Amino acid sequence: MHRTRKAMPGVRNARSAIATLLAVATVLLSGCDRGSSNDEGDTASGRSGCPAVQAKAQAAVSRADRTDVPWGGPTSGPKAVTGRTLVYVAQTMTNPGVAGAADGVREAAKVIGWNVRVIDGGGTPAGIQAAMSEAVALRPSGIVIGGFDPNATSQQVARADEAGIPLIGWHAVASPGPSTRPRLFTNITTQVEDVARISAQWVIENSDGNAGVVIFTDASIPFARNKSELIRKELATCAGVDLLAYENIPIPDASSRTPREISSLLSRFRNRWTHSVAINDLYFADAAPAFRAAGKEGAGPPFNIGAGDGDPSAFQRIDNEQYQAATVPEPLTLQGWQIVDEFNRAFAGRPASGYVAPVHISTADNSDGATTWNPSGYQEAYREIWDR
């Protein structure tokens, strides 16, 4: 299959240096005035739409491309507390990020010796409220708020608090760490500002500062809405980037609505649409049939990046060049392990660890065929903590 991937950052930089040397040599040999043949901001694909912003974006993307990231999380903490039971309340298990974090919790719970039950809220307000009510009624040792706004279940959250059941969120509020309103022992997520920024910077870098962009979001989830607004803000720093559309498609409706919206967007914008950013990778799984039906090649354009969650199907689409070029993955399994460790700290009367995983960009050039992203060393670190 013909490859259209961009070169890795190191290769791009090397090529750029060689090109610069050749250009200088040509100027000297031809006797032309320096700078007469290549204005500042010109790129291989034409003049950059924002030279300074693009240079900053390229440096940031090069850092986020790295795969040799050592474990930077906790290496000390309380020994494992025994005999505990967790309930993981999922916004919907059709959300790959929610499901991936749940799998990580199950995996870590087996290691520490706890029991886990997952209750699926089905993606509707009534279903999530019912799931939370069931979770509180079970009187577990702890409850995970898996990917939904705790304020939507305020009565159940209050009952859990009254019963002394600690709550830990996964993408439940906008920021990582403890929360007082709503009351969460901690919230597990990458820093949303960093995820949004690097997603937009990838578009700016990938397009040489000239792009027509569509953003896909779910405005019913405060975390997702905040992320997409931050993406919009960062894209606006580049004058050459045109935001064509801002599509609000609730995640539970993505499978039915996304194909129709993609067809409409292609009809409206045609070749002006060069890039997309979605708050969750699953939009591109649902978009693929519509792109295919329109005769679009899987390798793009539009070049699509998911600003979370980095589930296995996203990696497969990226590696096979099937309507997704990159993802900013959450380290889902690691975050499941972190949830268990944070509960262990809560049960032991210790504060939250404060760990926040760094952002990373996965592409076909750096994933090496993997279907997940997790920094190395976390399992060994948590096992050592719990076994002390």
SVG drawing of the C-alpha trace seen along z (x, -y; Angstrom):
<svg xmlns="http://www.w3.org/2000/svg" viewBox="-34 -41 63 52">
<polyline fill="none" stroke="black" stroke-width="0.4" points="0.0,0.0 1.3,-3.5 2.4,-5.3 1.6,-9.0 2.9,-9.3 5.0,-12.2 8.5,-11.4 9.4,-11.2 10.5,-14.5 14.2,-13.6 14.1,-12.7 12.2,-15.8 14.7,-18.0 17.6,-16.3 16.0,-16.7 15.3,-20.4 18.9,-21.0 20.1,-19.4 17.6,-21.4 18.8,-24.6 22.5,-23.8 21.6,-23.1 19.7,-26.4 22.6,-28.4 25.0,-26.7 22.7,-27.5 22.5,-31.1 26.3,-31.4 26.9,-29.7 24.3,-31.7 25.4,-35.1 21.8,-35.9 21.2,-38.1 20.8,-36.2 17.1,-35.6 15.9,-36.5 14.7,-33.0 13.1,-31.9 11.1,-34.2 10.9,-33.4 8.0,-31.1 8.1,-29.2 7.8,-25.5 8.0,-22.5 4.3,-22.7 4.1,-26.5 4.2,-29.5 3.4,-28.7 0.2,-30.2 1.8,-31.0 5.6,-30.5 6.3,-31.3 3.3,-29.3 4.2,-26.4 7.8,-26.3 6.6,-26.1 4.1,-23.4 6.8,-21.4 9.0,-21.4 6.0,-20.3 5.0,-17.5 8.6,-16.2 8.6,-16.0 5.2,-14.3 6.3,-11.8 8.9,-10.2 8.3,-6.6 11.2,-6.3 9.3,-7.8 10.4,-6.5 7.9,-5.9 7.4,-9.2 4.6,-8.2 4.7,-7.3 7.3,-4.9 6.2,-4.9 2.9,-4.6 0.9,-2.4 1.0,1.3 -2.0,3.0 -5.2,2.9 -7.0,6.3 -10.6,7.4 -12.0,4.4 -14.7,4.2 -15.0,1.6 -17.9,0.7 -17.0,-0.9 -20.0,-2.9 -19.5,-3.4 -21.0,-6.2 -21.3,-3.7 -19.2,-0.7 -19.5,-1.4 -17.1,-4.3 -13.7,-2.7 -11.9,-4.9 -14.4,-4.2 -14.1,-0.4 -10.3,-0.5 -10.0,-2.2 -12.4,0.4 -10.3,3.2 -7.3,1.6 -9.1,1.5 -10.0,5.2 -6.4,6.1 -5.0,4.1 -7.7,5.4 -6.6,9.0 -3.0,8.1 -3.9,6.3 -6.6,8.9 -9.8,6.9 -13.2,7.6 -14.6,5.3 -18.1,5.0 -18.9,2.9 -22.3,1.3 -23.1,-0.1 -25.1,-3.4 -25.9,-2.9 -25.0,-6.5 -28.4,-8.0 -29.0,-10.3 -31.6,-7.9 -29.4,-4.9 -26.4,-6.5 -28.5,-7.6 -29.9,-4.1 -26.4,-2.6 -25.1,-5.0 -28.1,-4.2 -27.4,-0.5 -23.7,-1.1 -24.4,-3.0 -27.0,-0.4 -24.3,2.3 -22.2,0.4 -18.8,1.1 -15.5,0.0 -15.3,-2.6 -17.0,-3.7 -15.4,-4.8 -17.2,-7.6 -16.4,-6.3 -16.5,-9.1 -19.6,-11.1 -20.4,-14.3 -20.9,-13.6 -23.2,-16.6 -25.7,-14.7 -26.0,-12.1 -25.7,-14.6 -28.3,-12.8 -26.4,-9.5 -23.0,-11.2 -24.4,-12.8 -25.7,-9.4 -22.2,-7.8 -20.6,-10.7 -23.0,-10.1 -22.2,-6.4 -18.5,-7.1 -17.8,-5.6 -14.9,-7.3 -15.4,-8.3 -12.7,-8.4 -13.4,-9.9 -12.0,-8.9 -12.6,-11.9 -15.3,-13.0 -14.3,-16.6 -12.1,-18.9 -8.9,-18.7 -6.8,-15.8 -6.5,-15.6 -8.9,-15.9 -12.2,-17.7 -14.4,-19.3 -17.4,-20.2 -18.3,-17.5 -16.5,-15.6 -14.0,-13.2 -10.9,-11.7 -9.2,-12.3 -9.9,-12.5 -7.8,-10.5 -7.0,-12.0 -4.2,-13.5 -4.1,-17.3 -6.9,-18.3 -5.1,-21.6 -2.1,-19.6 -4.1,-17.1 -6.1,-19.9 -3.0,-21.9 -0.9,-19.1 -3.9,-17.9 -4.2,-21.3 -0.4,-21.7 -0.3,-18.5 -2.8,-19.9 -0.7,-23.1 2.5,-21.2 1.1,-18.6 -0.5,-21.1 2.4,-23.6 0.0,-26.1 -2.6,-25.9 -5.7,-23.8 -9.4,-23.6 -10.5,-21.9 -13.6,-20.2 -13.9,-19.6 -16.1,-16.8 -17.3,-17.0 -19.9,-15.9 -21.2,-19.1 -23.3,-17.0 -20.1,-16.0 -18.4,-19.1 -15.0,-17.5 -15.4,-16.9 -16.9,-20.3 -14.0,-22.0 -11.5,-20.0 -13.0,-21.0 -13.1,-24.6 -9.4,-24.5 -8.7,-22.8 -10.6,-25.6 -8.6,-28.3 -5.3,-26.7 -6.2,-26.4 -7.1,-30.0 -3.4,-31.0 -2.5,-30.1 -3.9,-32.6 -3.7,-30.0 -6.1,-27.6 -9.8,-27.9 -12.3,-26.3 -14.9,-25.0 -17.3,-23.4 -17.8,-22.6 -19.9,-19.4 -21.7,-18.4 -22.5,-14.7 -23.2,-13.0 -21.1,-9.9 -24.1,-7.5 -25.4,-8.8 -22.1,-8.7 -22.7,-5.5 -26.0,-6.7 -25.3,-10.4 -21.6,-10.6 -21.9,-9.0 -24.7,-11.4 -22.7,-14.4 -19.6,-13.3 -21.5,-13.1 -23.0,-16.6 -19.6,-18.1 -17.9,-16.5 -20.7,-18.0 -20.3,-21.4 -16.6,-21.8 -15.1,-19.3 -11.3,-19.8 -11.3,-22.7 -11.6,-20.1 -8.1,-19.0 -8.0,-18.0 -10.2,-16.9 -9.9,-16.8 -12.3,-14.7 -12.5,-14.6 -12.7,-10.8 -11.3,-8.4 -14.6,-6.6 -15.9,-9.3 -13.5,-8.2 -14.6,-4.6 -18.1,-5.7 -16.9,-8.2 -15.0,-5.6 -18.0,-4.2 -19.0,-7.7 -15.5,-8.6 -15.2,-5.3 -18.6,-5.8 -17.4,-9.3 -14.3,-7.8 -11.9,-9.3 -8.6,-7.4 -7.9,-6.0 -4.6,-7.9 -6.4,-11.2 -7.1,-14.1 -8.8,-14.9 -6.1,-13.9 -7.8,-13.0 -6.5,-13.1 -8.3,-11.9 -7.7,-14.0 -8.4,-10.8 -8.7,-8.0 -6.3,-5.8 -8.2,-2.5 -7.0,0.5 -9.3,-0.1 -7.8,-3.7 -4.3,-2.3 -5.4,0.2 -7.0,-2.5 -3.8,-4.6 -1.4,-1.7 -3.5,-0.6 -4.1,-4.2 -7.9,-3.9 -9.2,-7.4 -7.2,-8.3 -3.6,-9.6 -2.9,-10.1 -4.2,-9.9 -3.3,-11.5 -4.0,-8.4 -4.8,-8.1 -2.7,-5.4 -5.9,-3.5 -4.5,-0.5 -2.1,-2.6 -5.0,-4.8 -6.9,-1.7 -3.9,-0.7 -3.7,-4.3 -7.4,-4.2 -6.7,-1.1 -3.6,-2.7 -5.5,-5.9 -8.3,-3.9 -5.6,-2.1 -4.3,-5.5 -7.8,-6.6 -8.4,-3.4 -5.1,-3.9 -5.9,-7.5 -3.3,-8.9 -3.6,-11.7 -3.9,-11.2 -0.6,-10.6 -0.9,-13.7 0.4,-11.8 -0.7,-13.0 0.4,-11.0 2.2,-13.1 0.7,-13.6 1.9,-11.5 1.1,-11.4 0.8,-8.0 1.2,-7.7 2.0,-4.9 5.6,-6.0 6.1,-5.5 3.5,-3.0 5.5,0.0 2.4,2.0 1.2,1.6 -2.5,1.2 -2.2,-0.7 0.0,-3.4 1.3,-3.1 4.6,-4.4 6.9,-1.6 7.5,-0.6 4.1,-1.4 3.1,2.2 6.4,2.9 6.2,-0.3 2.7,0.3 3.4,4.0 6.4,2.9 4.3,0.3 1.5,2.7 3.8,5.6 5.7,3.6"/>
</svg>
